Amino acid sequence: MAKKMMYSFTEKKNSVNGIISTIMGGISLVFLLAMIYASYYMRGDAGIYAGAFGLCGLIFALAGFIVGIRSFSEKNIKYKYPKIGSVLSGTVFVIWLALYLIGV
């Protein structure tokens, strides 16, 4: 006996939390690039600026990763933005963590 074809007419939407995760990962990446530029421009004497960029970037990356992972549990969504946001935020978080552990 053949299987019945079932059609679903619900339209999948972009996940709002996935978009937020992608934006937070992008902001964290901008903070990373700003810290690198400030440190290069000030010849290694960025001090408080590098610390502020670093702390804000780490917090944004961690929050973006958590929001991205939680967005996978939503129903009837497209998974493009949750994937991009989770991978971007997770990668930038690992870079931030490596910078802190190295002690740069």
Secondary structure as GFF3:
##gff-version 3
##sequence-region A 1 104
A	DSSP	beta_strand	13	14	.	.	.	ID=ss1
A	DSSP	alpha_helix	16	41	.	.	.	ID=ss2
A	DSSP	alpha_helix	48	70	.	.	.	ID=ss3
A	DSSP	three_ten_helix	71	73	.	.	.	ID=ss4
A	DSSP	beta_strand	77	78	.	.	.	ID=ss5
A	DSSP	alpha_helix	80	102	.	.	.	ID=ss6
###
